[in-house]
Amino acid sequence: MQETVLGLSIGQITAYAAIANVLLASVLAGVTLYYAAHAKRQADASKEQVEASNRQADAAQRTLDILMKEKEQQARIDAFTVKFQLRAAAQMIDEWLGRIGSESPDLPDEIEILPASFNNTISNAERIDHMVAGYMGSAQHFVARAELDIRVMRDRDPRLGPQTAVIDGKTMESRARLKERAFKNLNTAKAKIAEANARLEAATAGSEVGQRASEPADQRA
């Protein structure tokens, strides 16, 4: 008599077990394939994120390079502009020292000793070095005081120009005194210009900006 378990023969149980093993293996294979595909999608997504991050990093580096080049270019422009203005200011102060030093100076109606754009150039100097800008501002102050004295000289002496204003007690000083004070203020301004120039040289020493700013214009071309 054939043995049975739960109404099933040994052969039937073996067959059902084999079928169950096949089904279980299929399920496990499906689960494995699913997780493999999921892992691949995650890997692809991570790769895309890495590539996107690399592209962003490259774009950021290119932007930084552009900004650095613009900053270097602005630094060169600032150095050249300030250098030129300091040279022009020193020359114009020398010219005015010679003019008011003559026995009968011929003074124009407009008393402008510094270059017209000197004041605006102080902002260029500020980007290079605060002390350069400070010396330039101080020079401008002393020049303004000298200009006031020169205007009084011109207006008080009929030989120097038309008398355009009534002179009150505060401006009733001798011509020699006015000239002496104008000389003093202009020489002080000239010294401040020299200090600004020396500080500019020190602030840009060793850099491409400083080297090119010190070159003559024909060599920079």
SULGIJO-V537530 format. One record per residue. RES is the residue in one small letter. PSI is psi as a letter, one per 30 degrees, with the letter a starting at -180 (* if undefined). OMEGA is omega in whole degrees, -180 to 180 (999 if undefined). D_LAST is the distance of its C-alpha to the last C-alpha in Angstrom with 1 decimal. Layout:
{{RES;PSI;OMEGA;D_LAST} {RES;PSI;OMEGA;D_LAST}}
This chain:
{{m;k;-176;115.7} {q;k;-180;111.9} {e;k;178;110.2} {t;l;176;108.2} {v;k;-178;105.8} {l;h;178;105.6} {g;g;-180;107.3} {l;k;178;104.8} {s;l;180;105.6} {i;e;-180;103.6} {g;e;179;102.2} {q;e;179;101.0} {i;e;-180;99.4} {t;e;-180;97.6} {a;e;178;96.4} {y;e;179;95.2} {a;e;179;93.4} {a;e;179;91.7} {i;e;180;90.6} {a;e;179;89.4} {n;e;179;87.4} {v;e;179;85.8} {l;e;180;85.0} {l;e;178;83.6} {a;e;179;81.4} {s;e;179;80.1} {v;e;179;79.3} {l;e;178;77.6} {a;e;179;75.6} {g;e;179;74.6} {v;e;179;73.6} {t;e;179;71.6} {l;e;180;69.9} {y;e;-179;69.1} {y;e;177;67.6} {a;e;178;65.6} {a;e;179;64.2} {h;e;179;63.5} {a;e;178;61.7} {k;e;179;59.7} {r;e;178;58.7} {q;e;179;57.7} {a;e;179;55.7} {d;e;179;53.9} {a;e;179;53.2} {s;e;179;51.9} {k;e;178;49.7} {e;e;178;48.3} {q;e;179;47.8} {v;e;179;45.9} {e;e;178;43.7} {a;e;178;43.1} {s;e;179;42.2} {n;e;178;39.8} {r;e;178;38.2} {q;e;179;38.0} {a;e;179;36.5} {d;e;179;33.9} {a;e;179;33.0} {a;e;180;32.9} {q;e;178;30.6} {r;e;178;28.2} {t;e;179;28.3} {l;e;179;27.8} {d;e;179;24.7} {i;e;-180;23.3} {l;e;179;24.2} {m;e;178;22.7} {k;e;178;19.3} {e;e;179;19.6} {k;e;178;20.7} {e;e;179;17.8} {q;e;179;15.4} {q;e;179;17.5} {a;e;178;17.6} {r;e;179;13.9} {i;e;180;14.1} {d;e;-178;17.2} {a;e;-180;16.0} {f;e;-178;13.0} {t;e;-179;15.6} {v;e;180;18.3} {k;e;-180;16.5} {f;e;-179;15.5} {q;e;179;19.1} {l;e;178;20.8} {r;e;-180;19.2} {a;e;-180;20.1} {a;e;180;23.6} {a;e;179;24.3} {q;e;-179;23.6} {m;e;177;25.7} {i;e;177;28.5} {d;e;180;28.6} {e;e;-180;29.0} {w;e;175;31.8} {l;e;177;33.5} {g;e;-178;33.7} {r;e;-177;34.8} {i;f;179;37.7} {g;f;-180;38.7} {s;l;-177;39.8} {e;e;179;43.5} {s;i;-176;43.2} {p;k;178;39.9} {d;j;-175;38.8} {l;k;-179;38.0} {p;l;177;36.6} {d;e;179;38.3} {e;j;179;35.4} {i;j;179;34.7} {e;j;-174;31.2} {i;e;-178;29.7} {l;l;175;27.0} {p;k;-176;24.0} {a;e;-177;25.4} {s;g;-177;23.4} {f;e;-178;24.1} {n;e;179;27.0} {n;f;-178;25.1} {t;f;179;22.4} {i;e;177;25.3} {s;e;174;25.5} {n;e;179;21.9} {a;e;-180;23.1} {e;e;180;26.2} {r;f;179;24.5} {i;e;-176;23.0} {d;k;-178;26.1} {h;e;-177;29.2} {m;e;176;29.6} {v;e;178;26.2} {a;e;179;27.4} {g;e;178;30.8} {y;e;180;29.6} {m;e;177;27.6} {g;e;178;30.7} {s;e;178;32.9} {a;e;178;30.8} {q;e;179;31.1} {h;e;-179;34.8} {f;e;176;35.4} {v;e;179;33.4} {a;e;178;35.6} {r;e;178;38.6} {a;e;179;37.4} {e;e;178;36.8} {l;e;178;40.3} {d;e;-179;41.8} {i;e;177;39.9} {r;e;178;41.1} {v;e;177;44.6} {m;e;-179;44.2} {r;e;-175;43.2} {d;f;-176;46.0} {r;f;-176;48.7} {d;j;-179;48.3} {p;f;-179;49.2} {r;f;-176;47.1} {l;f;-180;43.9} {g;l;-180;44.4} {p;k;176;47.0} {q;j;-173;49.1} {t;f;-177;48.1} {a;l;175;50.0} {v;k;-176;53.2} {i;k;179;52.6} {d;a;-175;54.6} {g;f;-178;55.8} {k;f;-178;52.8} {t;g;-180;50.5} {m;i;178;53.0} {e;l;-180;51.3} {s;l;179;50.9} {r;e;180;47.9} {a;e;180;47.5} {r;e;178;47.6} {l;e;180;45.0} {k;e;180;42.7} {e;e;-178;43.3} {r;e;177;42.5} {a;e;176;39.3} {f;e;-178;38.2} {k;e;-179;39.0} {n;e;180;37.2} {l;e;178;34.0} {n;e;176;34.1} {t;e;178;34.7} {a;e;178;31.8} {k;e;177;29.6} {a;e;178;30.8} {k;e;176;30.1} {i;e;179;26.5} {a;e;178;26.3} {e;e;178;28.0} {a;e;180;25.6} {n;e;179;22.6} {a;e;179;24.5} {r;e;177;25.4} {l;e;178;21.9} {e;e;-180;20.9} {a;e;-177;24.0} {a;f;-178;23.5} {t;g;-178;20.0} {a;k;177;20.9} {g;f;-180;20.4} {s;l;177;18.4} {e;e;179;14.9} {v;e;-178;14.6} {g;e;-179;15.8} {q;e;-179;13.9} {r;e;179;10.4} {a;f;-178;12.0} {s;f;-180;13.1} {e;k;172;9.9} {p;l;-175;9.0} {a;e;-177;6.4} {d;f;179;5.3} {q;f;179;5.5} {r;f;-177;3.8} {a;*;999;0.0}}
